[in-house]
């Protein structure tokens, strides 16, 4: 008591309170908060990623070109920005907030801030033409445009035409790790009510159970933009699907080289379990290899999951040939590192050339596993990781471990490119014939064993090369997994009988799905059925061709003439004659295009 009086005279009471707060360990708050979240989820409510961030406050969440950011840093930055958003849009008003941001930590902070404020996040692809960006922002009637400094001129131009408010945000907006590391700072973000700890000044979980979360423009919609409206429940279901299928844990580190609009679910899945993500603003082969190989990275930031578009794998192979192929030590090191440290190398949303697949397997000893997904569904077909999350530093010494390694090596070599696998956790997939008959239905309700339905033999179709396979249009269903699609007139299209029509033709054989073509890319040439994707896959295997569009030109005699538009690099040494020769060397005559055009990429 005498000590307290003396402290009071010296005006040290605030200091005493702080010390008392520091005596309460942060882990105690975290466990109580985790219990609250578990209760919400058992009540069928939705706990968004930004709330889960409070379970891993001092762990690194994102590493980008400017540095490393903990979960708590990003949470506080998002919460601070959310106040500004609410002042402009109103709290929980579900207004559309557009933003322009590169692949960095601020993208995550902006998304979280929209959700904390109770708005709909609308990320824009910065690489599009100004007219297209203006059309998209106008269609969603944005009230606010948030941008990072590199996009400030573009944002100002857009906001003037739309008469919307603008916020420019840079990395200095994020508080330093040192300034927010104390337990008292963490405790200030929590509030206790009726013995339950909740996050302070955030909307309740029942709000997120019903509210829309994101509005995303599909990349191939130019003249009549098609948008995808994802609810918080949609995103939560898609995130849970990946967590279960990939067996994600807090020691996972993901390197995604994709558009943020395509990777947001995978990113959310890793951040939901306390893992970390390495974001690269622009693709650079040297930097990508450094990240993959864990050069100058602590053990907790060694990549265990690598997601990239096929063109990225193609460019990484070219970089490997220049940097490492002639160094036998590096060749051996890369194979050993990738086999032992990286659990998954995957791609999605585009065709993977066979030549890229096989060369990558030679380089890394790893398959590039192909996943199928859409903006509306997230990733739904693919290859679950059967093994539990492993400690990459451990070594197998027992005979059983050696036997297991031998089995996995056999499985590695048995896998062939083009295999999309089976439905992931919580997904049902079926193929429908052109007459509307159900050919086969596969269910994976709880993860693990997939229930493969019976094949209706009389409905089997396809040409001789696909004998004993089932071919039809792919449709997807899953509890809360599939979103609504919005047309340019904002009319919602609901999935029929719970199944979403993908518009893609797939084959099913021996428990696996295989992508064949989009329904719009099936052409008839001289009585033969030709899949445009087959031609595209052959052409993009050429080292100097980055992308291809296949066209079916109506023809009275042949049904269609085939044309291709090839996207080549500015420094590519290739001409139309070389492309024609390549086609005739790798395709049968009736599948060879007769009209060719090249475009130089920027």
N, C-alpha and C positions, 0 to 999 in steps of 0.2 A: 504494500500500500504506500509506504514511504517513497519507494522507487517510482511508482506511478505519479505521485504528486510532484516529485522533482521533474519527471519527464513532461508533465503538464505545464509546469512553469517554464520549461525550456522549449515549449511548443513542439514536442516530439510525438504527440499522439498520432498524427497521420503515419509517421514512420513505423510506430508500433503496430498499427493496423495492417500495414503492408507486410511486415514481418510475420504477423499472425496468418495472413493469407498464404504466404509462401510456405508455411508449415504444412498446409494441406496439399498433398501430392496431386499433380495433374491427373495421374492415372485413376484416382478416385472419381473425379468428375467424368472422365471418359467412360468408365464402366457404367455409371448411372445413366449417362446419355445413350450409350449403346443399348441399355435395357429399355429406355423409352422408345428408341427406334424399332427395336424388336417387337414391342407391344403394338406400335402403329402398323407394322407390316402384318402381324398376326390378325389385326383388325381390318385387313384388306385396304389399308391406306398406302399412299406413295410417299417415300422419303427420297427427295431428289439428291443428286450427287453433292451439291454444295453443303447440304446438312451432314452427309456422311464425311465430308472433309474434316469436320470437327472431331472425328474419331482418331485422326492421324496428324495432329497439329504441327508437330516438329519434324515430320518426315518430308523429304523432298517430293514434290508432286510433279513439277515440270522443270526441265532444263531446256533453255533455248539459247539463242546466239548472244544474249546479254547476261546470262547467268542462271542461277538455280533459285527456285522459289518453293517454299514450303506450302503445305495445304493451308496453314493458318494465314500466311501472307496473302495468298490468293483470296481466301475467304473474306478477310478484312477489307481488301481492295474492292471486292465485289459488293460488299455491304455498303461501303462508302459511296460507290458509284450508284448503287440502288437508290440511295436517298435523293441524288440528283435526278434520276429517272422518274421517281415518284413525284418530285416537285413539278416536273413537266407534264407527265402523263396521268398522274393520279395513282395512288396505291391500289394494286389488285384490279386495275381497269382492263387488263388483257389487251392493251394496245399493242400494235405491231411496232417493234423497235428494230430498225435495220442497222447493220454495222459492216464496216470494211476493215479487215484486219488480216495480216499475214499469219503464217503458221508460227505462232509464238504464245507465250503464257497469257498475254492480254486477251487472246481469243477466249480462253477459258474464263477469265475474270469477267469479261463482258457478258458471256452467256449466263454465268451464274448471277450476275447483277440483274439481268432481265427477269430471271426466275424469282430472285429474292423480292423484287419489286412487284411481282405478279403480272408480268407482261409476256408477250410472245416474242421470242428471239427470231430474227430474220437475217441470217448471214448472207451477204452478197459475195459473189465470185468477182474479185477485182480484175481478173483478166478479160472480162467482157467489154464490149463496146459501150460507150457512154449512153447511147440511145437505149440499149437493152437494160442497163442498170436503171436508167430513169423510168423505163416502162415497168420494171419489176417493183421499184419503190413506190411508183404511183398506184399500181394495181393493189398493193397491200395497204395503201392509205397510211403510210408511215407518219407517225407524229414526231419521231426523233431519229436522227442519224448519228451514230457513234463511229469515229474513225481514229486510226493511229496516224502519227505525223506524216508518214510517207504517202498517205491518201488524203491529206488535208485539202489540197486544191480540188481534187475530184469530189470530195464530200461537200465543199462549199458550193461548187457548181450545181450539184444535185439538190442541195437543200434550198438554194435560191429559187429554182424552178418549182420545187414541191412546197415551198413556204413552210418547211419543217425546222425544228430546232436542231442544233448541232453541238456535239461534245467531241473535243479532240483529246485523246488519251495517250500518254506515253508511259514507259516503264517506271519513271520516277513516281508515278501515282501509287505504285505498290510499296507498302511500308517495308523497311529493312527487317531482316530476320532478327537482328539484335534488339530492335525496338519492341518486338511483340513476343519475345520468348518467355516472359515471366508467367507464372501461374496466375497471378492477380489479373493480368491482361486477358488471359484465357477465361477466367471466372467471370469477368465483366460481360462476356458474350452469352452467358447462361442465366436462366431465371428458374427458380424453383416454385412449383405450385402443386399443392396437395401431395407432397412427397415425391413429385416427378420433376426431373430436370429437362428443360427445353431450351432451344436456341433462342436468344433474346431478339426481339424486334424482327422476327420472320413470320411468314404466314403459316397457319397450321397445316398439318399433313392432309387433312380432309379437303383443303382447297386444291392441292395438287392431284388428288384422286380423280378430279373431274375436269381440270383446266387444260387447255391447249398449251403446248410448250414451244414448238418450233414450226416455222413455215419455211420450207426449203424449195428452191426452184430447181427443177431437173435440168441437167446441163444441155440436153438436146432439144430443149424447147426455146425457139427463137421468136418466130412470128406470133405464135399463140402460146404464151408461157403456161406450162403445166406446173402446178405447185403441189407439194405434199404437206399436209397438216398433221403433225405428230403431237399427240397429247403426252402429258407426263407419264401416263400409264403405258402408252405405246413404248416410250423410250425406256421405262423401267423394265418392261417385259423383254425388250431387245437386249438390254444390258444383262439381265439375268440369264438369258439364253447363252451369251458368250462366256459369262463367268462360269456357268456350269459345263459348257462344252470344252472350254480351254483350261478348266481347273485353275483359274487365276488366283493368285495369292499376293501378299504384300512384298514378296521378294521379286516379283515380276517387273521387268523394265521393257517397255515397248518403244521401238523406233518405227514410226509410221511415216512413209513418204507417199502421201495421198493428199487430195484436197480435203480441207477440214470438214466440208459438208459431207464427205463420204466416210470419214473416219470418226465422226463424233460419237457413235455408239461404242466402238472399240475403245476410244479414249475414255469414255464414261465408265466402261466396264473395268478398266485398269484402275482408275481413280476411285471407284466404289470400294475396292478391296485394299487400298493403301499402297498400291504399286506406284511406279513413276514412269513418266513419258519424256522421251527426248524429241523435241520439235526442231526441225530444220527449216529456216525461212525460205530458202531456195535450194533446189537440188544441186549438190556439188559432189561429184564422184569421190574425190579424195576425202572430204569430210564424212560422207556416208560410210566409206570403208573404215575410217578411224573409229566411228561410233560403233559399227558392227563388231570390230575387233577389240573394243574396250580400251583403246589407247588413251592413256592419261585419265582414265575413269576409275573411281572407287568401285569396290566389288558390288555395292548395292545399285550401281548404275550401269552394270554390264548387261547388254541387251539379251533378253531371253525370247522376245517376240519381235519379228520383223514383218511388217506389212508394206507392200509396195505394188504399184501398177506394173504390168509386164514391161513397159518401155523403160522403167527404172532398172529392172533386172538386166535388161539389154545393155543399158549404159554402164552399169556396174561391171558387167563382163568386159566391155571395151576398156574400162579403166584398169581392171585387173590385168588385162593383156599388156598394157603399157607399163604398169607399176610393179607387178609381182611375178608374172609368168616365167621370167627368166631367172628368178631367184629361188633355188630349190628349198632353202630354209623357210622362206615366206610361204611357198606353196604348201609345204608340210604343216606349218604353223596354222595357216588359215583353215585347212581341212580339220585339224584336231580341235581348234578353238570352236568352230561352228558346230561340230558334232557334239562336243561336250557341254558347251555353254548355252546354245540357242535351242529352245524347245520347239519353236515353230517358225517357219518361213512360209509366207502365204501371199496370195494375190486374189483380187476379185474385181468385178465390174468391167473386165476386158478379156479378150482372148490371149492366151499364152502360147507363143510359138513353140513347137516341139524342140527346135534347135536350141532355144534359150533354156528350156527345162533341162535338157541333157547336159549342156555345157555347165550350167549352174551346179548340177549334181556332181560333176567332175571336180569343180572348184571347191565346193563346200562340204561335200559328202551329205548334203541335205536335199530333200525334195522341195520344190515349190508347190505347196498344196493350194489347189484352186477352190475357192468358195463362191457360192452363188448368193446374190443379194440384190435388193432394190432399195431405193430411198423409202418406199412405203413399208418395207418389211424388215429392214436390216439384213444381216447375214442369216440365211435360213438353211442352206444346204452346205455340207462340208464335211470336215474330218475332225471328230472330237479327239482330244488328246487322252488316250487311255491311261497313260501312266500318271501317277500323282505328281504334284509339283515337287521337283527334286532339288536337292542342294547341288548346285553346279560344281562345287569344289570337291565333292565326294568322289571317290574312285571305287570301281568294282573290283574286288579281289577274290570273291568266292566263286566256286564252279557254277553255282546257280546264276550268279550275276553274269558270268561269261556266257552261259547258255541263253539268258535273256537278251544279251547284246547281240548274239548270233541271230536270234529270232527277229529282233527289230531290224537287223541288217537285211534279212531276207525280205521282210515286209517293205523295206525301203526300196529294194530293187524290183519288187513285184509291182509297185505302184506305177501307173502310166499316165502321161499328161492327158488333160482333158477330162479327168475323173472328178466329178463334183461331189462325190460321196453320197451321204444319206441325210435325211432331215436332222437338224441339230435339236438340242433339248427344247421341248415345248412346241415343236413344229410338226405339222401334218402336211405332206405333199402328195399330190395326185396328178396323173396324166389323163387327159380327156381327148377322145378321138374327134375328128372333124365332124362327126355326126352327133357329138354331145354325149357319147357313151363313156362311162368311167372305166379306164383300162386297168389302173392299179392305184392303190392308196397306201402310203407308208406313214406310220405314226411314230413319233418319239416323244411321248408325253412326259416322262420323268427323267430322261437322259439314260445313257447306257444302251440296252438292247432295243433295236428298232423293230417295230411290228410291220413286216412287209406283207401287204395284202395279196390276194390271189390275182393272177393274170388271167384276163378273159381272152382265151386263145383266138376266138373268132375275130377279135378286133385288132390283132397284131398287124402292123403295117411296116412299110419301109422297103428299101431296095435290098439287093442281094448282099451288099457289104454289111448290112445291119440285120442279118438273119438271126432269128431267135431273140430279138429285142422288141421292146414295146416303145412306140413312138407316139407322142401326143403333145398337146399344149399343157404346160406346167401351171398348176394352180396351188396356192399356198394358203394355209389357215393356221391359226394359233391364238390362244386366249390372250386378247389385248395386244397381240403382236403387230397386226396389220392396221395401218392408219387409213384415214379417208384421203382420197385424192381430190384436189380442187382444180376445176378447169379455169380458163381465163375469166369466165363469167361468175366464178366462185361458187358454182354448183357442186355439191358434194356427191361423190359416187361411192356407194356402200358396196362392200364385197357381197356377191351373191351366195346364198346358203352358207355363209361363213368363209367362203373361199375367194381369194383374190386372183383374178386372171392376170397372169404376168405378161401374156403376149409373146412368150418364148416357146419354141419347139424343143423338146428334150427327148432323149432316149433313156430307157431304163434296162439295165442288164446286170444280172448277178449281184443285186443289192446296191447298185450304184446308178446315179443319174449322170447323164452326159449332155452338155449343151450342143444343140445342132444349129439353130438359127432363130432369129426373130420371125414371127409370122409374116411380117411385111417384107422379109428378105428371102422368101422362097420363090424361085423363078422356074418357069418351064422353058427349056431350050431343046427344040427338036424332039419333043416327047419325053425328055429326061427331066426329072426333078433336080434342081440345083440349089444348094444352100449357100447363100451369100457369105456366111461366116467361114465356110471352108476355103473360099477364095481369099478372103481377108486374112485368115490365119497363115496361109502360104506366103502371101506378099509381105506381111509384117515380120516374117522370119528373115527377110533380106536385111542386112546390117545397115543399109542406108535409107530404109523406109520406116518412118515413125508411126504412121497411121494410114488407114485405107477406108474409103467409102465405096461400097459396091452398089451399082445401079442396075435395075432391070428395065431396059428400053423396049417398049412394046413393038412387036414385029409380026406382021400378018402371016409370014411364012413359017418362022421358027417359034413363034410365041413370044420370046424375048431375045434381045441381044444384050450381052453383058458388057457393062462399062465399069471402069474403076477410076477413082481419083486418089492419087497417092500423095501423102504429105511427106516431104523430104526435108532434111536439114539444109541450112543455107550453104554449108560447105560439102554437101553430098556429091560424090562423083558418080552420077547415074543419069541416064537419059531414057527416053521412051523405048528405044530399041532394046536396051538392056532389060527393062521391065518386061517387055513382051517375051524375050528369050527366057527369062526366069520363069514366067508363067508356063510356057510350053514345056519347060524342063520338069516342072513339078506338078502339073495338072493334066488330066486327060483332055483331049481336044474339045469335047462338048462343054467343059467347064472353064475354058480359057476365054477371057474377055476379048472383045474386038474393038472396044473404044477405050483409049487411055488418056489420062491427063495428070499432070503433076502440079502441086502447089508447094511453095517454099514456106516452111514454118518461120515464125518470127524468132 
